[in-house]
């Protein structure tokens, strides 16, 4: 899946979801890679953090498969960093592709040196000083913003953010994203060659049709002529 995602992006995945009528399950804005330019794609390995790294180690020991992405629910907290260098090293040793945190990380220089993709809201020096009661869903689901994800989902992440897609729809979403990518790259090439996007999308024709039918949208127009820009 990561190989297929290598030439794509989360905006393309998002547009593909819209085109296919799939739920658009985006993480809250601001979740970014520790190292810009890194990307992730893989099955969700969900954990809910209650103040101790033991939940991560248990997930690695009992639920992880090579290529999974550790998705940590730390409730979006900004008062503690819940993952650092040792947990990320252990994730790599378990064969995971990377880590996505609904919260903060620490040990930034070490994470840069380790190189395993880590996505979070940013860095914060203090770790947890709490130890909350652990719920029964600790290893089965993770909340990420308004969404609840599980091993039945895959995660895509890059510099533009993080998206979740149901695993059984991932291939269809990737197929559609690849089609949008080819169309947009062709449109970009033509703009550079001097053919404006307005000409390519027959924008004058769109304005005429919209004047006749106020419900005729630009998105509908693009689908009719085979263009892509919005989705």
MARVEX-566593 format. One record per residue (C-alpha): residue in one letter; x, y, z; residue number from 1. Coordinates in steps of 0.25 Angstrom, whole numbers, plus 5000, padded with zeros to 4 digits. Each point is the difference from the previous one (the first is absolute). Last residue first. Layout:
BEGIN
A;X;Y;Z;NUM
...
***
This chain:
BEGIN
X;4952;5065;4973;231
X;5002;5015;4999;230
X;5010;5000;4988;229
X;4996;4989;4991;228
X;4995;5000;4985;227
X;4992;4989;4993;226
X;4991;5010;4992;225
X;4987;4995;5008;224
X;5007;4998;5013;223
X;5006;5014;4999;222
X;4986;5006;4997;221
X;4994;4993;5012;220
X;5011;5006;5009;219
X;4998;5013;4994;218
X;4985;5000;5004;217
X;4988;5000;4991;216
X;4989;5004;5010;215
X;4999;5014;4995;214
X;4996;4994;4986;213
X;5000;5009;4989;212
X;5011;5010;5006;211
X;5007;4987;5004;210
X;5001;4995;4986;209
X;5005;5013;4995;208
X;5011;5001;5012;207
X;5004;4985;4997;206
X;5002;5003;4985;205
X;5009;5012;5004;204
X;5007;4991;5009;203
X;5004;4989;4990;202
X;5008;4993;5010;201
X;5012;5000;4992;200
X;4998;5014;4996;199
X;4998;5005;5014;198
X;5012;4992;5004;197
X;5009;5008;4990;196
X;5007;4993;4989;195
X;5014;5006;5000;194
X;5009;4988;5001;193
X;5001;5001;5015;192
X;4985;5000;5000;191
X;5000;4987;4991;190
X;5009;4993;5010;189
X;4992;5004;5012;188
X;4988;4994;4993;187
X;5007;4987;4997;186
X;5004;4999;5014;185
X;4986;5003;5005;184
X;4994;4989;4991;183
X;5011;4989;5004;182
X;4998;5004;5015;181
X;4985;4999;4998;180
X;5001;4986;4995;179
X;5010;4996;5011;178
X;4990;5005;5010;177
X;4989;4991;4994;176
X;5009;4988;5001;175
X;5004;5003;5014;174
X;4986;5002;5004;173
X;4996;4987;4994;172
X;5011;4993;5007;171
X;4997;5006;5013;170
X;4986;4996;5000;169
X;5001;4987;5009;168
X;5010;5007;5009;167
X;4990;5011;5004;166
X;5008;5013;4997;165
X;5006;5009;5010;164
X;5007;5013;4997;163
X;5012;5008;5006;162
X;5006;5014;4996;161
X;5006;5008;4989;160
X;5014;4996;5002;159
X;4997;4985;4999;158
X;4991;4990;5006;157
X;4991;4988;4995;156
X;4993;4991;5011;155
X;4993;4987;4997;154
X;4988;4995;5007;153
X;4994;4987;5005;152
X;5012;5000;5011;151
X;4992;5010;5007;150
X;4996;5015;4998;149
X;4990;5009;5008;148
X;4999;5014;4994;147
X;4996;5014;5006;146
X;5015;5003;5003;145
X;5007;4987;4999;144
X;4994;4990;5009;143
X;5007;4986;5001;142
X;4994;4986;5000;141
X;5003;4986;5004;140
X;5013;5001;5009;139
X;4994;5009;5011;138
X;4986;4997;4998;137
X;4998;4994;5013;136
X;5004;5013;5007;135
X;5012;5002;5008;134
X;4999;5008;5013;133
X;5009;5013;4999;132
X;5015;5001;5004;131
X;5004;5014;5000;130
X;5014;5007;4999;129
X;5001;4998;4985;128
X;5012;5006;4993;127
X;5005;5014;5000;126
X;5008;5005;4989;125
X;4990;5004;4989;124
X;5001;4998;4985;123
X;4990;5001;4989;122
X;4985;4997;4997;121
X;5005;4986;4996;120
X;5005;4991;4988;119
X;5012;4991;5002;118
X;5007;4993;4988;117
X;5011;4991;5004;116
X;5013;5008;4998;115
X;5007;4996;5013;114
X;5009;5013;4999;113
X;4988;5009;4998;112
X;4993;4993;5012;111
X;5013;5002;5008;110
X;5000;5015;4997;109
X;4985;5000;5004;108
X;5001;4994;5013;107
X;4985;5003;5003;106
X;4986;4997;4993;105
X;4987;5007;5001;104
X;4985;4996;4998;103
X;4991;4992;4991;102
X;5013;4993;4996;101
X;5003;4993;4987;100
X;5012;4990;5001;99
X;5008;4993;4989;98
X;5001;4988;4990;97
X;5000;4990;5012;96
X;5010;4988;4999;95
X;5000;4997;5015;94
X;5014;5006;5001;93
X;4995;5013;4994;92
X;4989;5001;5010;91
X;5011;4997;5011;90
X;5008;5012;4995;89
X;4988;5008;5000;88
X;4997;4996;5014;87
X;5014;5003;5004;86
X;5001;5014;4993;85
X;4988;5006;5006;84
X;4985;4999;5001;83
X;4989;5006;5009;82
X;5004;5014;5000;81
X;4993;5008;5011;80
X;4991;5012;5001;79
X;4995;5002;4986;78
X;4990;4988;5001;77
X;4994;4996;4987;76
X;4992;4988;5007;75
X;5013;4992;5001;74
X;4995;4990;4989;73
X;5012;4994;4994;72
X;5000;4994;4986;71
X;5012;4990;4998;70
X;5001;4998;4985;69
X;5001;4986;4995;68
X;5010;4995;4990;67
X;5004;4987;5007;66
X;4988;4996;5009;65
X;4997;5004;5014;64
X;4989;4995;5009;63
X;5007;4992;5012;62
X;5014;5004;5003;61
X;5000;5014;4993;60
X;4986;5003;5006;59
X;5005;4996;5014;58
X;5013;5009;4998;57
X;4991;5012;4996;56
X;4991;4998;5012;55
X;5012;4999;5009;54
X;5004;5014;4996;53
X;4992;5006;5012;52
X;4991;5012;5002;51
X;4986;4994;4995;50
X;5003;5000;4985;49
X;4990;4993;4991;48
X;5006;4991;4990;47
X;4996;4997;4985;46
X;5009;4992;4990;45
X;4994;5006;4987;44
X;5004;4993;4987;43
X;5010;5008;4992;42
X;5004;5013;4993;41
X;5010;5010;5004;40
X;5008;5012;4995;39
X;5012;5007;5003;38
X;5003;5014;4993;37
X;5002;5008;5013;36
X;5006;4992;5011;35
X;4992;5001;5013;34
X;4988;4998;4991;33
X;4987;5008;5002;32
X;4987;4999;5007;31
X;4995;5015;5000;30
X;4986;4998;4994;29
X;4992;4990;5007;28
X;5001;4986;4994;27
X;4992;4998;4987;26
X;4989;4990;4998;25
X;4992;5004;4988;24
X;4990;4989;4999;23
X;5000;4993;4986;22
X;4991;5006;4989;21
X;5010;4996;4989;20
X;5003;5014;4995;19
X;5001;5005;5015;18
X;5010;4988;5004;17
X;5008;5002;4987;16
X;5002;5015;5004;15
X;5004;4997;5014;14
X;5010;4989;4994;13
X;5005;5011;4991;12
X;5002;5010;5011;11
X;5007;4989;5008;10
X;5010;4999;4989;9
X;5004;4990;4989;8
X;5014;4996;4994;7
X;5004;4991;5012;6
X;4985;4996;5003;5
X;5001;4987;4992;4
X;5013;4997;5006;3
X;4994;5002;5014;2
X;4989;4991;4997;1
***
